[in-house]
Structures are given as structure tokens and as C-alpha cells.
Amino acid sequence: MNRQMKRMQRRQGAIERAQAATTTRRAAAQEKRKKTSARQFLREVRQELKKVNWPTRQELVAYTLVVLVSVTVLTSFVFGLDFVFSKAILKIFGNG
């Protein structure tokens, strides 16, 4: 087999691989574009929600209290800083 034939076979193989890759990309793109119905979507949502590890009532109350206390403390802290800085700025620059 001469060089020309070998080159032609290599090119042909490269073309076939490129065509195969394009075909698989097209198939993947079509699969992504595939629409699901509202009924199918809701069915899948229900299945996923069944897998969720929901907290018990006691855990829920405890977590809620932690959040409320944290928000209250941080809000008070920010209010205190704002009050102190506003007083300091008024003292430095005067009342007007």
C-alpha cells in the first residue's frame, strides 16, 4: 500500500469519527430538548418530595427559635452600632 492510500484511509477514518461525534451530540441535544408534560413533572416532584428527610415537630420548633433569637440579636447589634456611630458623627461634625 502506498503513502497516498494510507493518507486517504487516515482522512476517511477522521471523517467517520467526526460524523459519529456529531451524531451523538445531536442525539444528546434532542434528548435535552425533549419536553415533559405537567402531569409527568408533578409526578416526579411528588417522588422527590417523598425522599426528603423532613424534620420532626420538635426539631422544627427548635430551629425556628434559633433563627428568631439569632435575628433578634444581630438586629440589636446592628442597631447599637448605628446608634453609636450616628452619635459619634454628630459629636465630631456638630449639629449643623
C-alpha positions as a LaTeX table, in Angstrom:
\begin{tabular}{lrrr}
\hline
Residue & $x$ (\AA) & $y$ (\AA) & $z$ (\AA) \\
\hline
Met1 & 0.00 & 0.00 & 0.00 \\
Asn2 & 1.45 & 3.36 & $-0.95$ \\
Arg3 & 1.53 & 6.62 & 1.07 \\
Gln4 & $-1.35$ & 8.14 & $-0.78$ \\
Met5 & $-3.67$ & 5.27 & 0.11 \\
Lys6 & $-2.61$ & 5.39 & 3.77 \\
Arg7 & $-3.29$ & 9.14 & 3.94 \\
Met8 & $-6.66$ & 8.69 & 2.34 \\
Gln9 & $-7.59$ & 5.96 & 4.83 \\
Arg10 & $-6.50$ & 8.16 & 7.74 \\
Arg11 & $-8.59$ & 11.04 & 6.43 \\
Gln12 & $-11.56$ & 8.76 & 5.92 \\
Gly13 & $-11.23$ & 7.46 & 9.48 \\
Ala14 & $-11.06$ & 11.01 & 10.84 \\
Ile15 & $-14.16$ & 11.98 & 8.87 \\
Glu16 & $-16.07$ & 8.96 & 10.17 \\
Arg17 & $-15.09$ & 9.74 & 13.78 \\
Ala18 & $-16.20$ & 13.37 & 13.34 \\
Gln19 & $-19.54$ & 12.23 & 11.89 \\
Ala20 & $-20.05$ & 9.82 & 14.80 \\
Ala21 & $-19.30$ & 12.57 & 17.32 \\
Thr22 & $-21.74$ & 14.91 & 15.57 \\
Thr23 & $-24.44$ & 12.24 & 15.61 \\
Thr24 & $-24.01$ & 11.63 & 19.35 \\
Arg25 & $-24.06$ & 15.39 & 20.04 \\
Arg26 & $-27.28$ & 15.74 & 18.05 \\
Ala27 & $-28.89$ & 12.88 & 19.94 \\
Ala28 & $-27.88$ & 14.41 & 23.28 \\
Ala29 & $-29.23$ & 17.82 & 22.22 \\
Gln30 & $-32.54$ & 16.28 & 21.14 \\
Glu31 & $-32.78$ & 14.46 & 24.46 \\
Lys32 & $-32.27$ & 17.74 & 26.32 \\
Arg33 & $-34.93$ & 19.49 & 24.25 \\
Lys34 & $-37.46$ & 16.78 & 24.98 \\
Lys35 & $-40.36$ & 18.35 & 26.90 \\
Thr36 & $-42.15$ & 16.69 & 29.79 \\
Ser37 & $-45.82$ & 17.16 & 30.45 \\
Ala38 & $-47.13$ & 18.97 & 33.51 \\
Arg39 & $-48.52$ & 15.69 & 34.85 \\
Gln40 & $-45.13$ & 13.95 & 34.49 \\
Phe41 & $-43.39$ & 16.91 & 36.15 \\
Leu42 & $-45.75$ & 16.86 & 39.14 \\
Arg43 & $-45.39$ & 13.09 & 39.46 \\
Glu44 & $-41.60$ & 13.44 & 39.59 \\
Val45 & $-41.86$ & 16.27 & 42.11 \\
Arg46 & $-44.01$ & 14.11 & 44.37 \\
Gln47 & $-41.50$ & 11.25 & 44.12 \\
Glu48 & $-38.61$ & 13.55 & 45.04 \\
Leu49 & $-40.52$ & 15.04 & 47.98 \\
Lys50 & $-41.10$ & 11.54 & 49.35 \\
Lys51 & $-37.32$ & 11.11 & 49.51 \\
Val52 & $-36.84$ & 14.24 & 51.65 \\
Asn53 & $-35.89$ & 13.71 & 55.28 \\
Trp54 & $-38.38$ & 16.08 & 56.95 \\
Pro55 & $-37.67$ & 17.42 & 60.47 \\
Thr56 & $-39.84$ & 16.37 & 63.37 \\
Arg57 & $-42.15$ & 18.92 & 65.02 \\
Gln58 & $-39.74$ & 19.26 & 67.96 \\
Glu59 & $-36.77$ & 19.90 & 65.62 \\
Leu60 & $-38.81$ & 22.42 & 63.65 \\
Val61 & $-39.69$ & 24.39 & 66.79 \\
Ala62 & $-36.07$ & 24.32 & 67.96 \\
Tyr63 & $-34.74$ & 25.51 & 64.58 \\
Thr64 & $-37.36$ & 28.26 & 64.43 \\
Leu65 & $-36.40$ & 29.53 & 67.88 \\
Val66 & $-32.71$ & 29.53 & 66.96 \\
Val67 & $-33.43$ & 31.61 & 63.86 \\
Leu68 & $-35.66$ & 34.09 & 65.72 \\
Val69 & $-33.12$ & 34.56 & 68.53 \\
Ser70 & $-30.26$ & 34.97 & 66.03 \\
Val71 & $-32.18$ & 37.56 & 64.03 \\
Thr72 & $-33.11$ & 39.48 & 67.18 \\
Val73 & $-29.52$ & 39.51 & 68.48 \\
Leu74 & $-28.00$ & 40.56 & 65.16 \\
Thr75 & $-30.65$ & 43.24 & 64.62 \\
Ser76 & $-29.96$ & 44.66 & 68.09 \\
Phe77 & $-26.22$ & 44.62 & 67.42 \\
Val78 & $-26.58$ & 46.47 & 64.10 \\
Phe79 & $-28.97$ & 48.97 & 65.71 \\
Gly80 & $-26.47$ & 49.58 & 68.52 \\
Leu81 & $-23.61$ & 50.15 & 66.07 \\
Asp82 & $-25.75$ & 52.51 & 64.02 \\
Phe83 & $-26.76$ & 54.46 & 67.15 \\
Val84 & $-23.17$ & 54.75 & 68.39 \\
Phe85 & $-21.77$ & 55.80 & 65.01 \\
Ser86 & $-24.52$ & 58.35 & 64.43 \\
Lys87 & $-23.86$ & 59.92 & 67.87 \\
Ala88 & $-20.11$ & 59.95 & 67.20 \\
Ile89 & $-20.55$ & 61.58 & 63.76 \\
Leu90 & $-22.88$ & 64.22 & 65.22 \\
Lys91 & $-20.39$ & 64.93 & 68.01 \\
Ile92 & $-17.46$ & 65.22 & 65.55 \\
Phe93 & $-19.18$ & 67.34 & 62.89 \\
Gly94 & $-21.70$ & 69.12 & 65.10 \\
Asn95 & $-25.44$ & 69.54 & 64.72 \\
Gly96 & $-25.31$ & 71.62 & 61.65 \\
\hline
\end{tabular}
